[in-house]
Amino acid sequence: MPIILGIDPGSRRTGYGVINHQGRRYEYIDSGCIRTQGDSFPDKLAQIFEGLSEIITLYLPQEVAIEQVFMARNADSAFKLGQARGAAIVAATVNRLPVSEYSARQVKQAVVGRGAADKSQVQHMVCQLLALPKKPQEDAADALGIALCHANTQQGLIRIAGAQRVRGGRARMGKAE
């Protein structure tokens, strides 16, 4: 039953979503955005770090999932996004939390079932999966989607590992007889 913090990094708005994962059930805990202010980029990075550190202290997640950087048309934007992502990762690692990374396509595939889904589809499915009464803001919905993707991925890995142990045990038993 780990509490998972999903992060959708951005230099102006960093979305966060906190869920509790129990078996195949998900429980919504909180979500929102850290909105940076001012013109100084280093100050914005500090705000992201401090905001996520507060969220980590408040909710005590056991795992963190974050979206990977994708290279868009504007290299400068990609570099700023990478730095915002770095501030988020440092907030997690300073608190000794494991960080998993997922591409936007992986998140959309896990949440919507289609890697080319748009933001409104992700919002809709996040609402359905977490039984939310209203749609969260896009960045918060993306962060919740990242947390759900991580939960699904971890659950799948556990099932695969269990199946391999069972098959491995049967194979050994067959050889021993």
Secondary structure as a PSIPRED ss2 file (coil, helix, strand):
# PSIPRED VFORMAT (PSIPRED V4.0)

   1 M C   1.000  0.000  0.000
   2 P C   1.000  0.000  0.000
   3 I E   0.000  0.000  1.000
   4 I E   0.000  0.000  1.000
   5 L E   0.000  0.000  1.000
   6 G E   0.000  0.000  1.000
   7 I E   0.000  0.000  1.000
   8 D E   0.000  0.000  1.000
   9 P C   1.000  0.000  0.000
  10 G C   1.000  0.000  0.000
  11 S C   1.000  0.000  0.000
  12 R C   1.000  0.000  0.000
  13 R E   0.000  0.000  1.000
  14 T E   0.000  0.000  1.000
  15 G E   0.000  0.000  1.000
  16 Y E   0.000  0.000  1.000
  17 G E   0.000  0.000  1.000
  18 V E   0.000  0.000  1.000
  19 I E   0.000  0.000  1.000
  20 N E   0.000  0.000  1.000
  21 H E   0.000  0.000  1.000
  22 Q E   0.000  0.000  1.000
  23 G C   1.000  0.000  0.000
  24 R C   1.000  0.000  0.000
  25 R E   0.000  0.000  1.000
  26 Y E   0.000  0.000  1.000
  27 E E   0.000  0.000  1.000
  28 Y E   0.000  0.000  1.000
  29 I E   0.000  0.000  1.000
  30 D E   0.000  0.000  1.000
  31 S E   0.000  0.000  1.000
  32 G E   0.000  0.000  1.000
  33 C E   0.000  0.000  1.000
  34 I E   0.000  0.000  1.000
  35 R E   0.000  0.000  1.000
  36 T C   1.000  0.000  0.000
  37 Q C   1.000  0.000  0.000
  38 G C   1.000  0.000  0.000
  39 D C   1.000  0.000  0.000
  40 S C   1.000  0.000  0.000
  41 F H   0.000  1.000  0.000
  42 P H   0.000  1.000  0.000
  43 D H   0.000  1.000  0.000
  44 K H   0.000  1.000  0.000
  45 L H   0.000  1.000  0.000
  46 A H   0.000  1.000  0.000
  47 Q H   0.000  1.000  0.000
  48 I H   0.000  1.000  0.000
  49 F H   0.000  1.000  0.000
  50 E H   0.000  1.000  0.000
  51 G H   0.000  1.000  0.000
  52 L H   0.000  1.000  0.000
  53 S H   0.000  1.000  0.000
  54 E H   0.000  1.000  0.000
  55 I H   0.000  1.000  0.000
  56 I H   0.000  1.000  0.000
  57 T H   0.000  1.000  0.000
  58 L H   0.000  1.000  0.000
  59 Y H   0.000  1.000  0.000
  60 L C   1.000  0.000  0.000
  61 P C   1.000  0.000  0.000
  62 Q C   1.000  0.000  0.000
  63 E E   0.000  0.000  1.000
  64 V E   0.000  0.000  1.000
  65 A E   0.000  0.000  1.000
  66 I E   0.000  0.000  1.000
  67 E E   0.000  0.000  1.000
  68 Q C   1.000  0.000  0.000
  69 V C   1.000  0.000  0.000
  70 F C   1.000  0.000  0.000
  71 M C   1.000  0.000  0.000
  72 A C   1.000  0.000  0.000
  73 R C   1.000  0.000  0.000
  74 N C   1.000  0.000  0.000
  75 A H   0.000  1.000  0.000
  76 D H   0.000  1.000  0.000
  77 S H   0.000  1.000  0.000
  78 A H   0.000  1.000  0.000
  79 F H   0.000  1.000  0.000
  80 K H   0.000  1.000  0.000
  81 L H   0.000  1.000  0.000
  82 G H   0.000  1.000  0.000
  83 Q H   0.000  1.000  0.000
  84 A H   0.000  1.000  0.000
  85 R H   0.000  1.000  0.000
  86 G H   0.000  1.000  0.000
  87 A H   0.000  1.000  0.000
  88 A H   0.000  1.000  0.000
  89 I H   0.000  1.000  0.000
  90 V H   0.000  1.000  0.000
  91 A H   0.000  1.000  0.000
  92 A H   0.000  1.000  0.000
  93 T H   0.000  1.000  0.000
  94 V H   0.000  1.000  0.000
  95 N C   1.000  0.000  0.000
  96 R C   1.000  0.000  0.000
  97 L C   1.000  0.000  0.000
  98 P C   1.000  0.000  0.000
  99 V E   0.000  0.000  1.000
 100 S E   0.000  0.000  1.000
 101 E E   0.000  0.000  1.000
 102 Y E   0.000  0.000  1.000
 103 S C   1.000  0.000  0.000
 104 A H   0.000  1.000  0.000
 105 R H   0.000  1.000  0.000
 106 Q H   0.000  1.000  0.000
 107 V H   0.000  1.000  0.000
 108 K H   0.000  1.000  0.000
 109 Q H   0.000  1.000  0.000
 110 A H   0.000  1.000  0.000
 111 V H   0.000  1.000  0.000
 112 V C   1.000  0.000  0.000
 113 G C   1.000  0.000  0.000
 114 R C   1.000  0.000  0.000
 115 G C   1.000  0.000  0.000
 116 A C   1.000  0.000  0.000
 117 A C   1.000  0.000  0.000
 118 D C   1.000  0.000  0.000
 119 K H   0.000  1.000  0.000
 120 S H   0.000  1.000  0.000
 121 Q H   0.000  1.000  0.000
 122 V H   0.000  1.000  0.000
 123 Q H   0.000  1.000  0.000
 124 H H   0.000  1.000  0.000
 125 M H   0.000  1.000  0.000
 126 V H   0.000  1.000  0.000
 127 C H   0.000  1.000  0.000
 128 Q H   0.000  1.000  0.000
 129 L H   0.000  1.000  0.000
 130 L H   0.000  1.000  0.000
 131 A C   1.000  0.000  0.000
 132 L C   1.000  0.000  0.000
 133 P C   1.000  0.000  0.000
 134 K C   1.000  0.000  0.000
 135 K C   1.000  0.000  0.000
 136 P C   1.000  0.000  0.000
 137 Q C   1.000  0.000  0.000
 138 E H   0.000  1.000  0.000
 139 D H   0.000  1.000  0.000
 140 A H   0.000  1.000  0.000
 141 A H   0.000  1.000  0.000
 142 D H   0.000  1.000  0.000
 143 A H   0.000  1.000  0.000
 144 L H   0.000  1.000  0.000
 145 G H   0.000  1.000  0.000
 146 I H   0.000  1.000  0.000
 147 A H   0.000  1.000  0.000
 148 L H   0.000  1.000  0.000
 149 C H   0.000  1.000  0.000
 150 H H   0.000  1.000  0.000
 151 A H   0.000  1.000  0.000
 152 N H   0.000  1.000  0.000
 153 T H   0.000  1.000  0.000
 154 Q H   0.000  1.000  0.000
 155 Q H   0.000  1.000  0.000
 156 G H   0.000  1.000  0.000
 157 L H   0.000  1.000  0.000
 158 I H   0.000  1.000  0.000
 159 R H   0.000  1.000  0.000
 160 I H   0.000  1.000  0.000
 161 A H   0.000  1.000  0.000
 162 G H   0.000  1.000  0.000
 163 A H   0.000  1.000  0.000
 164 Q H   0.000  1.000  0.000
 165 R H   0.000  1.000  0.000
 166 V H   0.000  1.000  0.000
 167 R H   0.000  1.000  0.000
 168 G H   0.000  1.000  0.000
 169 G H   0.000  1.000  0.000
 170 R H   0.000  1.000  0.000
 171 A H   0.000  1.000  0.000
 172 R H   0.000  1.000  0.000
 173 M H   0.000  1.000  0.000
 174 G H   0.000  1.000  0.000
 175 K H   0.000  1.000  0.000
 176 A H   0.000  1.000  0.000
 177 E C   1.000  0.000  0.000
